[in-house]
């Protein structure tokens, strides 16, 4: 995930704060609750208004299951709060393989 999650890229420029955590990491830590995640089935059409991830809010993530081994997480990343130092801003789509061992590319 590189510069999109501090857990993936630990290099921080001297005197500058690190980037924030991704929705994947925040969900694993319990910092994003189930009611803040909108679940959408593959092929289903749905409207989502996502608050910037670092700002918090009622709707932070869209989760789309692909199959029993993977899913997508969609988040809104803006250069505010802990995300001030992101390389860019906009909608980030994470491909998640939750059964993958840590450090083997379980999130792309």
Secondary structure as UniProt FT lines:
FT   HELIX           2..4
FT   TURN            6..8
FT   TURN            14..15
FT   HELIX           23..29
FT   HELIX           34..36
FT   STRAND          37..40
FT   TURN            42..43
FT   TURN            53..55
FT   STRAND          61..67
FT   TURN            68..69
FT   STRAND          70..77
FT   HELIX           81..83
FT   TURN            84..85
FT   STRAND          90..96
FT   TURN            98..99
FT   TURN            102..103
//
